[in-house]
């Protein structure tokens, strides 16, 4: 299992565009056969910071996600174009 968090920071004026991109990306990503979990959040005290918790069954499933049309359109062509900061945190399960 591959698990990680993606932290993205956006400008306040982009909130509605970001919300729509996330809605579309989330719906499509959850339909991928190798996607276990895909849950976007915003920080309670900072609505311009988004955390996406993702889990994939294996490296091939993650690669399929990154090569998907919806990822290229809504993440690379949408979110990444408007983000101010991005950080990836790889997670390792304790048990």
N, C-alpha and C positions, 0 to 999 in steps of 0.2 A: 504494500500500500504506500502510495506517495501522498503526503499531506503538506500543505504550506499555506501561508498567509501572504497576500499581496496588499501592501499599504500604498494608497494613492492619494495625493493632495491636489485639490482643484481650486479654482477661483470661485468666489461666491456667485458671480454672474453666470457661471456655467452649470449651476445646480440642476436646472430642469433638463438640459441636454444630457448631463451625466446620468440622471435618474432614468431617462428613457433608454440610453445605451445599455445601462446595467440591466434594465428590465428585459430587453431583447436578448442580450448576451446570456443572461441567467436562464431564461426559458429554453433557449436552444442548447446550452451546455448541459442542462439537466436531462436532455434527451439522448445524449451520447451514451453508447453502451458501456464505456469504460469509466464514466463519471460516477463516483459514489456520492459526493457531496459538493455542492456549489452554492454558497450562501454569502451574498454581499451584505455589508453592514455600513452604517456611518457611525462615527463616534458621537455619543450622546452630547458631549460638550463641544463638539467641533463637526458640524454637518458637512464641512468641506473636505474632511478626511474620510476616505472609504477604505474599509478592510474587506477583502474577499477571502473567505475560508474555502479551500478547495481540497478534494481528495479524489484520487484516481486509482484504479485497481493495479496499474503498473506503468512502467515508463512508456510503453507503446501507447497506452490510453492517453497519457499526458501529451505525447507527441501528436497523436491524432487530434486532440483538442487544439493544440497550437497551429495545426495545419488546416483546421476547419474553416470554411467560408465565413461562418458567423464570428469566429475569433478574429479573423483578418478584417472583417468589416467593422465590428462593434468595439473590439479592443484596440487593435493596431490602428485602424482608420478613424476611430472615434475617441475612446478614452485616452489613448496614448498621445493623441494630438493636442489634448487639452490639459493633460496633467502637468503639474508644476514639480512634483517629486514622485518617486516610485522606489519602493523597497520590497524585497522578497525575503521572507523568513521561512526556511525549510524546517519542518517539524519531524521529530522522531518520537514515536509512541513509547511510553514507558513500559507497557505490557502488551 
